[in-house]
Amino acid sequence: MIEIHDLTKIYHLGSVEVPALQGVSFTIQRGEVVAIMGQSGSGKSTLMNVLGCLDQPTSGQYSLDGKNIAGLSEDELAETRNQKIGFIFQQFNLLPRISVRRNTELPLTYNGGKGEHEIHQRSEAILEAVGLKDRMNHRPTELSGGQQQRVAIARALINDPDLILADEPTGNLDSRTGADIMRLLRGLNQERGMTLVIVTHDPNIAAQAQRVIQLQDGLIVDGSIN
């Protein structure tokens, strides 16, 4: 699903070069669950941005499902994000003034090509899968933190992506709710065969992945299998 070879990312602060990734190489198989760990400044957020086609590497190769991502235009990157990738964020990033259903449907609305009836059917099915069908007409502010994260997961799944990128998906949740969210993600991974990449600082969350990629100073220092 993912092939990374000798990937580098260098930021420029005036005349100063700041290397964020320094020759990173790894592969992730379709359907695999992988955790990316590292201290602040290790390069994990930069790596997540590159994997999510939100940023381009300075050098090296990134292939997503056999497609070379390096050198794509902004429009091509946006199309790849929309068709291939679902994002789950620590802050949920839900729109507070629209319903759970409308929040879930937003990616399909932007995607175009689907009628309102089909969009509603998809959102109902996804919200039922994450246990929120009975709350779909509520607003996010009427939900608990765990329920809001479930909405964010439903939104990430609505386009049936091949890859889910989850950035600290349990970071704003208590340990019990976080464990529930991880069980949900693992269950969806097993049912749908989607590839799941999780950025986390929590070793308990990382332990639930099949493999952990440990970053330090922009380098992979460990890629062990759990």
N, C-alpha and C positions, 0 to 999 in steps of 0.2 A: 504493500500500500504506500509506504513512504521509503524513499531512498535518499539519504543525505551523504554527500561525499566532499570532504575537505572544505566544509562551509566556514566562511569567515564573515564577520560583520564589524566594521570599524566606524565609529562615530567621530565627527570632527567638531571640536570645541575651539573655535578660532583656529590657531595654528597647531593645536594639540590633537593628536590622534588617540582615541580611546578604544582599544580592542574589546568588543563584547563577546565575540565568538572567535576562537582561534583554531581553525582546522578541525571542525567537528565532523565525525563520520558515524553513521549507524543506519540500520534498516528496521522497519516495523512492518510486520506481516498483517495482511487483511484479517480483521477480527480479533487482533491482539489487544490486550489492555496493558498500557505502559504508563508508569509514573515518572515524571521528571522532577528531581529534587535538587536543591542547592541553596546556599545562603544568599542573602541580598547581595546583588552585584555579581552573581555567579554566571549570569547570562541566560537564565531559564526564561525570563520574560521576553528577551530578544528572540530566543529560539522559538517560543510559542508564536510570536508575531510573524516570523518567517514561515513556520508551518501553516499558519492560518492565512497566508497570502496577504497579510496586512503590511508587510515590509519585504523588501528585496535584500538578499545577501550582497555583501561587497564582492565576494568571489566564491567559487565552489558550485556544486550542483545540488539541486533539490528537485526530485521527481515525485509527483503525487499521482498514484494510480497510473503510472507509466507516462505521465505528461511532464515534460521539462518546464518547471515554473520560472527559472531564471530567464530574465529578458522579456517576460510578458508585459504588455501594456497595462495601464491602470484599468481600462475597460475589461481586458481579458482576465486580470486578477479578480475583479469584481464578479465576473461571470463564474469563475472557478469557485470563489467563496460561496456564491449563491447555490450552485449546483452540487458541490461536493462536501461542504463543510458546515457543521453546526457548532455554534459557540455557546458555552455556558460560563458565566462570569460570577465572581465572588459577590458582586454588588447587585445581582439579579438584573438590573437595567430594564425594569418594566416601566411602562408608561402609566402613571397613577390614575389618570382620568378616563381611561377606557377599560373595558371589561377584560377579564381573564381570557375569554374567547378571542377578542380582538387582538390582544397582545400576542396570543399564540399564532394568529393568522397573519401577522405582519409580514414575515418572509414570503409567504405565498402571494400576498398582495403585491409586493415589489417584484416578484418573479414574473407575474403576468401569465396569460395563456390559460387560466382556469376560471370557470364561472363561479358565481357566489355560492350556488348550491354545493358544488364539489368542495369548495374551500370550507364551508360549514361542516360538511361530512368529515373531512380530514381532521379538522380541529376537534370535533366531538370524539372521534376515535382515539386521537392522541391524548386528549385530556382524560378519557376513560382509562387509557393505559397507565397514566401516572396517578390515577386515583382522584381526579378532580372534576369529573364530569358534572357532579352536583353543585360545583362552585363556579361554573364557567361564566355565569352572568354577574358575578361579584367583581368588584374592583380589587386590584392588588392590595390596597391599604386595608381591606377587610380580611386579609389572610395572615396567617402566621408566617414566620420566616421560612420554615420548612415548606409550607405550601407555596410561597412565592418562588422558591427555588425549583419546585416541581413545575410551576408554570414556565420558568426559564428553560427547563429541560424539554417540556412539550414544544416550546417555540423552536428550540434547537433541532427537534426531530421532525418538524412539520414538512420539511422539504425532502425527507427520507435521505439524509446525507450518508455518504460512505464513511466519513470521519467526524468524530465528535472531539472537540478540544475544550477541556474543562479547566479553567484557571482558578485554583483554590475554591472549588465548588462547595466546600463545607466550611470555609473560613469564617463566615458570619453566623454559623449555627452552633448550638450546643452539641456535645458529643453524641447524645442519643439521636438527635435529629440528623446529625451528620452521618451516623451509621445507617439510618434509614435511607438517606439519599444515595449512599454508596451501594446499598443493596438494590435500590431501584436501578442505578446505572449498570451494575453488573448483570441484573436480570434482563435489561434491555439489550445489553451487549450479547448475551447468550441467545435471546429470542430473535434478534434482528441481524446478528452477525456484523454489526458496525464496529469499526476500529475506534478505540477510546484512548485518548492521551490526556493524562491528568497532571497538571502542575500543582504541586503541594509541598508544604514544609512539614506536614504531619506524618511521622513514620507509621502511624497506625493506618492512615489512608493508603500510603504507599505500599504497605504490606499486603493490601488486597489486590494489587496489580500483579500481573504475571511476570513483569520485569521492571526494574528500577534503573533509570539512567541518572547518574549522579554527576552534577556539574560543579566545577570549581574554577574560578578565574577564566571562564570561557572555554574550558577543556572538559572532556569526559574523563572522570577519574574512576568510574565504576559503572558497569552495565549488567549487573548480575541478575539472574533469574530467581524469583521467589520460590 
